[in-house]
Amino acid sequence: MPKVKLTKNSVDNLKPYEAECVYWDETLPGFGVRVKPSGMKSFVVQYRNRKTGRSRRKTLGKHGPHMSLHQARELAKGYLSDVVRGGDPVAAFKAARSSPSVRELADQYLSHHAIPKKRPKSVANDRSMLYRFILPNIGNHKVFEVGYDDIQTLHNSLKSTPYQANRVLSLISKMFELSIKWRWRLDNPAKGIEKFHEEKRYRWLSGEELAKLTKALNEHPNQIAANAIRLQLLTGARIGEVLSAKWIDFNLDRGVWIKPSHHTKQKRTEHLPLSGAAKQLLILHCEASGIKSEFVFPGRLSGKPIVDLKRFWRSVMTSAGIDNYRIHDNRHTHASQLVSSGMSLAIVGRLLGHTNPMTTQRYAHLADNPLREAAEIMARKMSAPE
């Protein structure tokens, strides 16, 4: 290959031949101009990897209005400087082009982590957040190029729904933590992003509201769904645990509900004592519906339980005249009744399946009621006439 002193005029006057030809610059070794038989000219840089000895060549760009000789030479100097420092620009470029995208990270997260290790409902929630928020925004980004600003912008865009925004941020953070373990990148770009403040819900029914709910359940035509709510109120269980319950999970002789680990939030088997009322409810429910399914509350599809009670619950809340009260709040109502009756927070926490005692602390102020009543006993004794 010929060596020439590359100048603007010399590059402009280079003539094509029948075969491709590269003219190397005399003043910057490794930098040259490739001329194809068609007359197209491109700037190239060539070097040898200092570790492997392998020769590499990279096209810098096409000669023309978008890349001048001066621009190409400066770019070539940068690449050749990297080589002197032990780098391999061509290898780095190929690695960047072939590196996985966030979309591929999401697929790997689902197949290698979420599906094997999380409950189906949690996996469904992850899929929803991925397809609604994460992938439309950063799905096509390379994993290695996602920065703090990208995730901060995504998180801020969801500020109108702070709870949802924080769940999305947690999912992104988990995905990038796993990407570090999988050696897809060296750091977690979601680390250090502050979550939005969340207003915690502490809603439960008063005695009057509970009576209204009981009346609405008794009058509703769908007594199978009504029994599911009654069982939730009597046990404080999560509605998902109630709807997925099977007859085999109950030992009515011993009065125990054995919740399988794959149905509980903590992923552990729980033995929940049943009250006499809960046992009687299950017996009457069985007699009324008959054991035609393995599920206590079978759905319309054969072999499947009831999926959700949203429409039923809206109807019951309208009939009862109760506002701002969710099915999940039945757990709070169950707990509040126990604590107000003098039950210790530790016992209530165990009945609800809380692994963190702080979760049960939301009901702490209700424990004052029985103590206050006890304190009034002495006051009444002292004020009683002789």
Long-range contacts (C-beta under 8 A, 24 or more apart in sequence): 1-32, 6-31, 6-32, 6-33, 6-69, 6-73, 7-69, 8-68, 8-69, 11-41, 11-63, 11-69, 14-41, 25-73, 28-73, 28-76, 28-77, 28-80, 30-76, 30-80, 31-72, 31-73, 31-76, 31-77, 31-80, 33-63, 34-59, 43-67, 43-69, 43-72, 43-75, 43-76, 45-75, 45-76, 45-79, 45-80, 47-79, 47-80, 47-83, 48-83, 49-83, 49-88, 49-91, 50-83, 50-86, 51-86, 51-88, 56-88, 56-89, 56-90, 56-91, 57-90, 58-89, 58-90, 58-93, 96-142, 96-144, 99-142, 99-143, 99-144, 99-184, 100-142, 100-143, 100-184, 101-139, 101-140, 101-141, 101-142, 101-143, 102-134, 102-135, 102-138, 102-139, 102-140, 102-141, 102-142, 102-143, 102-146, 102-175, 103-135, 103-139, 103-140, 104-143, 105-143, 105-175, 105-176, 105-179, 105-184, 106-130, 106-134, 106-135, 106-139, 106-175, 108-178, 108-182, 109-174, 109-175, 109-178, 112-178, 113-174, 113-178, 119-262, 119-265, 119-267, 121-240, 125-167, 126-171, 129-164, 129-167, 129-168, 129-171, 130-171, 133-158, 133-168, 134-168, 134-171, 134-172, 143-176, 143-179, 143-184, 143-185, 144-184, 144-185, 146-176, 146-189, 147-189, 148-189, 148-190, 148-192, 148-193, 150-189, 151-189, 151-190, 151-193, 152-193, 155-193, 155-196, 159-196, 162-195, 162-196, 162-197, 162-198, 163-198, 165-195, 165-196, 166-195, 166-196, 166-198, 169-193, 169-195, 200-362, 201-326, 201-329, 202-332, 202-362, 203-324, 203-325, 203-326, 203-329, 203-332, 204-329, 204-332, 204-333, 204-335, 204-336, 205-322, 205-325, 205-329, 205-333, 209-320, 209-322, 209-325, 210-333, 212-320, 212-321, 212-322, 213-316, 213-320, 213-322, 215-320, 216-316, 216-317, 216-319, 216-320, 217-316, 219-319, 220-312, 220-315, 220-316, 220-319, 222-312, 223-288, 224-285, 224-289, 224-297, 224-298, 224-306, 225-297, 225-306, 225-309, 225-312, 226-316, 227-281, 227-285, 227-297, 228-297, 228-306, 228-309, 229-309, 229-313, 229-316, 229-327, 229-330, 230-281, 231-278, 231-281, 231-282, 231-296, 232-327, 232-330, 232-331, 232-334, 233-330, 233-333, 233-334, 234-274, 234-275, 234-277, 234-278, 234-281, 234-334, 235-272, 235-274, 235-275, 235-278, 235-334, 236-330, 236-331, 236-334, 236-335, 236-338, 236-351, 236-352, 237-272, 237-331, 238-265, 238-328, 238-331, 239-309, 239-327, 239-328, 239-330, 242-296, 242-297, 243-297, 243-305, 243-306, 243-307, 243-308, 243-309, 244-295, 244-305, 245-295, 245-296, 245-297, 245-305, 246-294, 246-295, 246-296, 247-286, 247-291, 247-294, 247-295, 247-296, 248-294, 250-274, 250-282, 250-296, 252-279, 252-282, 252-283, 255-279, 259-353, 264-353, 265-353, 266-353, 266-355, 270-353, 272-351, 272-353, 273-351, 332-362, 332-363, 335-360, 335-363, 336-363, 336-366, 339-363, 339-364, 339-366, 339-367, 340-366, 340-367, 340-369, 340-370, 341-370, 342-367, 342-370
